[in-house]
Amino acid sequence: MSSATLSMARPITLLQPARLEIGAGAIGRLGLWASAYKRIFIVAMAPTVGFAASIGLAGEIVTYTDIPPEPDLPAVEAVLASARAFKPDLVIGLGGGSVMDVAKLVAVLWDSEQSVLDVVGVDRVGGRRTALAQVPTTSGTGSEAGIRSLVTNPATQAKLAIESRFMLADIAVLDPELTYSVPPAVTAATGVDALAHCVEAFTNIKAHPLIDGYATLGIELVGRYLRRTVADGSDTEARAGMMLASYYGGVCLGPVNTAGGHALAYPLGTRLKLPHGLANAIIFPHVLAFNAPVQRDKTATIMAALGLASATDEAAARAESLTFCARLGIDMSLAHHGARAEDIGLFAEDAFAIKRLILNNPREFTLADIETIYRTAL
């Protein structure tokens, strides 16, 4: 029996938001949907809170904006305390992936006796009585589509992953106009993060033909639109294309998830405080290349979708994909972002310990392999 047959036969579960609004001005349609709710708690950040006025909300509103780029347990406890004092019947995540991850946790935990640590893992959330709307203002994480949330434990610097169907949004709104103000550097890095979600799901040992379809659509959209969005932030068609690519990446994360690339990126976020998108962008070409020898056909598909020369050996795949990222203006040197040669062992140990992702990788990683990738990226 072929691996493709086994893949097709493997049971998977695909969950998506019950309602998806997409297109220029789509945020205006959220107000009508939200009119049934009286107490609305908005999780946002300083650069995104201004978009709340575009929703047209009625009722009592509390807006919480003290969300760090990499939320940790104390930050989540603080926002939960604010939500508990307010007692919302609707939570809105209005921002990037960190904001939407926190909104998920607020929706399921503010009126629960469970703590964040109680629900780490899969299917440990007891339930949810509060509505949840997700409104991304960047195109990268795809968090609006998914059922996972990541929180840093400051004691260990490790990412805690919470997964539950109760964290699925009731409505997601993809409005490209909300991303106009995202600077070119952030647009580029978050765009490669969306690409990495699709590529890592596509080449994953848990890959499935259903998810391959979303993944290849996402990769093609990145190939078509990412360079355009970096060049002109108000290119509405390109911005919409990247929002859809990001959404597709988020869809891929539920049934399949990411693999080695994200495992290697996470220590760069927790140890160097690099933004999640930038960390993934720096690592992306190296893990794509590492996996190329065992995923030749899929690597060729990825290269073609990105408009790159066909390259299925490790060195050529790295060179082509590094060029793709560099042309977007991303500084691909870890050293330029604060990494030192003496840090590599610590980064590698952190990454190697993230077994939930490392074990998804199509080519087995050793600790030495990971150290080599960090050294090459330095």
C-alpha positions as CSV (number, residue, x, y, z in Angstrom):
1,M,0.0,0.0,0.0
2,S,1.5,3.4,-1.0
3,S,2.1,6.2,1.5
4,A,-0.4,8.3,-0.4
5,T,-3.1,5.6,0.1
6,L,-2.3,5.4,3.8
7,S,-2.4,9.2,4.0
8,M,-5.8,9.3,2.4
9,A,-7.2,6.7,4.7
10,R,-5.9,8.3,7.9
11,P,-8.8,9.9,9.9
12,I,-8.5,13.6,10.5
13,T,-10.8,16.3,11.9
14,L,-11.1,19.7,10.3
15,L,-12.7,22.5,12.2
16,Q,-13.2,26.0,10.9
17,P,-15.0,29.1,12.2
18,A,-18.8,28.9,11.7
19,R,-18.8,32.1,9.7
20,L,-16.0,33.8,7.7
21,E,-16.3,37.4,6.4
22,I,-13.7,38.3,3.9
23,G,-13.0,41.4,1.7
24,A,-12.4,45.1,1.8
25,G,-14.6,46.7,4.5
26,A,-15.6,43.3,6.0
27,I,-15.0,44.6,9.5
28,G,-18.2,46.7,9.1
29,R,-20.3,43.5,8.9
30,L,-19.1,42.4,12.4
31,G,-21.2,45.0,14.1
32,L,-24.5,43.6,12.9
33,W,-23.4,40.1,13.9
34,A,-22.3,41.4,17.3
35,S,-25.6,43.3,18.0
36,A,-27.0,40.4,20.0
37,Y,-24.3,40.9,22.6
38,K,-24.4,43.5,25.4
39,R,-21.0,43.2,27.1
40,I,-18.1,43.1,24.7
41,F,-14.5,42.6,25.8
42,I,-11.9,43.5,23.1
43,V,-8.4,42.2,23.3
44,A,-6.1,44.4,21.2
45,M,-2.8,46.2,21.1
46,A,-2.0,49.9,20.9
47,P,-1.5,49.9,17.0
48,T,-4.8,48.0,16.5
49,V,-7.2,49.4,19.0
50,G,-8.3,52.2,16.7
51,F,-9.9,49.6,14.4
52,A,-12.6,48.9,17.0
53,A,-14.5,52.1,16.0
54,S,-14.9,50.6,12.5
55,I,-16.9,47.6,13.9
56,G,-19.9,49.7,14.9
57,L,-20.5,48.0,18.2
58,A,-23.3,48.7,20.6
59,G,-23.5,47.8,24.3
60,E,-20.9,48.1,27.0
61,I,-17.3,47.8,25.8
62,V,-14.0,47.2,27.6
63,T,-10.8,47.2,25.6
64,Y,-7.6,45.6,27.0
65,T,-4.4,46.5,25.2
66,D,-1.6,45.5,27.5
67,I,-0.6,42.4,25.5
68,P,3.2,41.7,25.0
69,P,4.4,40.4,21.5
70,E,5.1,37.0,23.2
71,P,2.4,36.6,25.8
72,D,3.5,34.9,29.0
73,L,1.5,33.4,31.9
74,P,1.5,36.7,34.0
75,A,0.3,38.7,31.0
76,V,-2.6,36.2,30.4
77,E,-3.5,36.2,34.1
78,A,-3.7,40.0,34.0
79,V,-6.1,40.1,31.1
80,L,-8.2,37.3,32.6
81,A,-8.5,39.3,35.8
82,S,-9.8,42.3,33.8
83,A,-12.3,40.1,31.9
84,R,-13.6,38.5,35.2
85,A,-14.3,41.9,36.6
86,F,-16.2,42.9,33.5
87,K,-18.1,39.5,32.8
88,P,-18.4,39.7,28.9
89,D,-20.8,37.8,26.7
90,L,-18.6,38.4,23.6
91,V,-14.8,38.4,23.3
92,I,-13.2,40.0,20.2
93,G,-9.5,39.4,19.3
94,L,-8.4,42.4,17.3
95,G,-4.7,42.2,16.3
96,G,-2.0,39.7,15.4
97,G,-1.6,36.1,16.5
98,S,-0.6,36.9,20.1
99,V,-3.8,39.0,20.5
100,M,-6.0,36.3,19.0
101,D,-4.3,33.5,21.1
102,V,-5.0,35.5,24.2
103,A,-8.6,36.2,23.1
104,K,-9.2,32.4,22.8
105,L,-8.0,31.9,26.4
106,V,-10.1,34.7,27.7
107,A,-13.2,33.3,26.0
108,V,-12.8,29.9,27.6
109,L,-11.3,30.8,31.0
110,W,-12.7,34.0,32.3
111,D,-15.8,32.3,33.8
112,S,-14.0,29.0,34.5
113,E,-12.3,27.6,37.6
114,Q,-9.6,26.2,35.3
115,S,-6.3,28.0,35.1
116,V,-4.0,28.3,32.0
117,L,-1.8,25.5,33.4
118,D,-4.8,23.3,33.9
119,V,-5.6,23.4,30.2
120,V,-2.2,22.9,28.6
121,G,-2.3,20.1,26.2
122,V,-5.1,18.7,24.0
123,D,-8.8,18.8,24.8
124,R,-8.4,19.8,28.5
125,V,-10.6,22.9,28.3
126,G,-13.9,22.3,30.1
127,G,-16.2,24.4,27.8
128,R,-17.1,27.9,26.8
129,R,-20.2,30.0,27.3
130,T,-18.9,33.3,25.8
131,A,-19.0,34.1,22.1
132,L,-15.7,34.6,20.3
133,A,-14.9,36.8,17.2
134,Q,-11.4,37.0,15.7
135,V,-10.2,39.9,13.5
136,P,-6.6,39.6,12.3
137,T,-4.7,42.8,11.5
138,T,-1.7,41.0,10.1
139,S,-1.3,38.2,7.6
140,G,0.9,35.5,9.2
141,T,-0.3,33.4,12.1
142,G,-3.7,32.2,10.8
143,S,-4.7,32.1,14.5
144,E,-8.2,33.2,13.6
145,A,-8.8,29.8,11.9
146,G,-7.5,27.6,14.6
147,I,-8.0,26.0,17.9
148,R,-4.6,26.5,19.5
149,S,-3.1,29.1,21.7
150,L,0.6,29.5,22.7
151,V,1.8,31.0,26.0
152,T,5.3,31.4,27.3
153,N,6.2,30.0,30.7
154,P,8.6,32.6,32.1
155,A,10.1,30.1,34.5
156,T,11.3,27.7,31.7
157,Q,11.1,30.0,28.6
158,A,9.1,27.2,26.9
159,K,6.0,27.6,24.9
160,L,2.9,26.1,26.4
161,A,0.4,24.8,23.8
162,I,-3.3,24.7,24.5
163,E,-5.6,23.0,22.0
164,S,-9.4,22.8,22.2
165,R,-12.4,22.9,19.9
166,F,-13.9,25.4,22.4
167,M,-11.3,28.0,21.3
168,L,-12.7,28.0,17.7
169,A,-14.0,31.4,16.7
170,D,-17.7,31.8,16.0
171,I,-16.8,34.4,13.3
172,A,-13.6,35.4,11.7
173,V,-13.2,38.6,9.7
174,L,-10.5,39.0,7.1
175,D,-10.5,42.7,6.1
176,P,-7.4,43.6,4.0
177,E,-7.8,47.3,4.8
178,L,-6.8,46.5,8.4
179,T,-3.4,45.5,7.2
180,Y,-2.6,48.6,5.1
181,S,-0.5,50.1,7.9
182,V,1.6,47.1,8.6
183,P,5.2,48.1,7.7
184,P,7.1,46.4,4.9
185,A,9.5,44.5,7.2
186,V,6.6,43.1,9.3
187,T,4.6,42.3,6.2
188,A,7.5,40.3,4.8
189,A,8.3,38.4,7.9
190,T,4.6,37.5,8.8
191,G,4.1,36.6,5.1
192,V,6.9,34.0,5.4
193,D,5.3,32.8,8.6
194,A,2.1,32.1,6.7
195,L,4.2,30.3,4.1
196,A,6.0,28.2,6.7
197,H,2.6,27.0,8.1
198,C,1.6,25.8,4.7
199,V,4.9,24.3,3.8
200,E,5.4,22.5,7.1
201,A,1.9,21.0,7.0
202,F,2.4,20.0,3.3
203,T,5.7,18.2,4.0
204,N,4.7,16.9,7.5
205,I,4.7,13.2,8.3
206,K,1.0,13.7,9.2
207,A,0.2,15.3,5.8
208,H,-3.2,14.6,4.4
209,P,-4.6,15.2,0.9
210,L,-7.4,17.4,2.2
211,I,-4.9,19.6,4.0
212,D,-2.4,19.5,1.1
213,G,-5.1,21.3,-0.9
214,Y,-5.3,24.2,1.5
215,A,-1.5,24.2,1.9
216,T,-0.8,24.4,-1.8
217,L,-3.4,27.1,-2.3
218,G,-1.7,29.1,0.5
219,I,1.8,28.6,-1.0
220,E,0.6,29.8,-4.4
221,L,-1.0,32.9,-2.9
222,V,2.2,33.8,-1.1
223,G,4.1,33.3,-4.4
224,R,1.7,35.6,-6.2
225,Y,1.1,38.3,-3.6
226,L,3.7,38.6,-0.9
227,R,6.2,40.6,-2.9
228,R,3.4,42.9,-4.0
229,T,2.3,43.6,-0.5
230,V,5.8,44.4,0.6
231,A,6.2,46.8,-2.3
232,D,2.8,48.5,-1.9
233,G,1.0,48.1,1.4
234,S,-2.2,49.6,0.1
235,D,-2.5,47.0,-2.8
236,T,-5.9,45.7,-1.7
237,E,-5.9,42.6,-3.9
238,A,-2.5,41.5,-2.7
239,R,-3.4,42.2,0.9
240,A,-6.5,40.2,0.6
241,G,-4.5,37.4,-1.1
242,M,-2.1,37.3,1.8
243,M,-4.9,37.3,4.4
244,L,-6.4,34.2,2.7
245,A,-2.9,32.6,2.5
246,S,-2.6,33.2,6.3
247,Y,-6.1,31.8,6.9
248,Y,-5.3,28.7,4.9
249,G,-2.1,28.3,6.9
250,G,-4.2,28.4,10.1
251,V,-6.5,25.7,8.7
252,C,-3.5,23.5,8.1
253,L,-2.4,23.8,11.7
254,G,-5.5,22.1,13.2
255,P,-5.4,18.6,11.7
256,V,-1.7,18.5,10.8
257,N,0.3,21.3,12.6
258,T,3.8,22.6,11.9
259,A,7.1,20.6,12.2
260,G,10.8,21.3,12.6
261,G,10.8,24.9,11.3
262,H,8.5,26.1,14.1
263,A,10.4,24.1,16.7
264,L,13.6,25.8,15.7
265,A,11.9,29.2,15.5
266,Y,10.4,29.2,19.0
267,P,13.7,29.5,21.0
268,L,14.5,32.6,18.9
269,G,11.3,34.1,20.2
270,T,11.7,33.2,23.8
271,R,15.5,33.6,24.1
272,L,16.1,36.5,21.7
273,K,12.6,38.1,21.9
274,L,12.4,38.0,18.1
275,P,8.9,38.5,16.7
276,H,7.4,35.2,15.8
277,G,7.2,36.0,12.1
278,L,10.8,37.1,11.8
279,A,12.0,34.0,13.7
280,N,10.1,31.7,11.3
281,A,11.3,33.6,8.3
282,I,15.0,33.3,9.3
283,I,14.6,29.5,9.9
284,F,12.3,28.8,6.9
285,P,14.9,28.3,4.1
286,H,17.1,26.1,6.2
287,V,14.5,23.6,7.3
288,L,12.9,23.6,3.8
289,A,16.4,22.6,2.5
290,F,17.0,20.1,5.3
291,N,13.8,18.3,4.3
292,A,14.2,18.5,0.5
293,P,16.1,15.2,0.1
294,V,13.2,13.2,1.6
295,Q,10.4,15.4,0.0
296,R,11.7,15.9,-3.5
297,D,8.3,16.1,-5.3
298,K,6.7,18.3,-2.7
299,T,9.8,20.6,-2.6
300,A,9.6,20.9,-6.4
301,T,5.9,21.9,-6.0
302,I,6.8,24.5,-3.4
303,M,9.6,26.0,-5.5
304,A,7.3,26.2,-8.6
305,A,4.5,27.9,-6.6
306,L,7.0,30.5,-5.3
307,G,8.4,31.2,-8.8
308,L,11.8,29.7,-7.9
309,A,14.1,27.5,-9.9
310,S,13.4,23.8,-9.4
311,A,15.7,22.7,-6.7
312,T,15.3,19.5,-4.7
313,D,18.8,19.0,-3.3
314,E,19.7,20.6,0.0
315,A,22.2,23.2,-1.1
316,A,20.1,24.4,-4.1
317,A,16.8,24.5,-2.1
318,R,18.5,26.6,0.6
319,A,20.0,29.0,-1.9
320,E,16.8,29.6,-3.8
321,S,14.6,30.0,-0.7
322,L,17.2,32.3,1.0
323,T,17.1,34.5,-2.1
324,F,13.3,34.5,-2.0
325,C,13.3,35.8,1.7
326,A,16.2,38.2,1.1
327,R,14.4,39.8,-1.8
328,L,11.6,40.7,0.5
329,G,14.1,42.8,2.6
330,I,14.4,40.3,5.5
331,D,17.8,40.3,7.2
332,M,18.4,36.6,7.3
333,S,21.4,36.7,9.6
334,L,20.8,35.5,13.2
335,A,23.9,37.3,14.3
336,H,22.4,40.6,13.1
337,H,19.4,39.9,15.4
338,G,21.5,39.3,18.5
339,A,22.4,35.6,18.4
340,R,25.9,34.6,19.4
341,A,27.8,31.4,18.5
342,E,27.9,30.4,22.2
343,D,24.0,30.5,22.3
344,I,23.6,27.8,19.7
345,G,23.8,24.9,22.1
346,L,21.0,26.3,24.3
347,F,18.8,27.1,21.3
348,A,19.3,23.6,19.9
349,E,18.4,21.9,23.3
350,D,15.2,24.1,23.5
351,A,14.2,23.2,20.0
352,F,15.0,19.5,20.3
353,A,12.8,19.3,23.4
354,I,9.7,20.5,21.4
355,K,8.8,16.9,20.5
356,R,5.2,17.7,19.5
357,L,6.7,19.4,16.4
358,I,10.1,17.8,16.0
359,L,8.5,14.4,15.6
360,N,6.3,15.8,12.8
361,N,9.3,16.5,10.6
362,P,9.6,14.3,7.5
363,R,13.4,14.0,8.1
364,E,14.6,12.9,11.5
365,F,16.5,15.6,13.4
366,T,19.4,15.0,15.7
367,L,20.6,17.6,18.1
368,A,23.7,18.0,15.9
369,D,21.5,18.7,12.8
370,I,19.7,21.5,14.7
371,E,23.0,23.0,15.8
372,T,24.2,22.9,12.2
373,I,21.1,24.8,11.0
374,Y,21.5,27.5,13.7
375,R,25.2,27.8,12.8
376,T,24.4,28.2,9.1
377,A,21.8,30.8,9.9
378,L,24.1,32.7,12.1
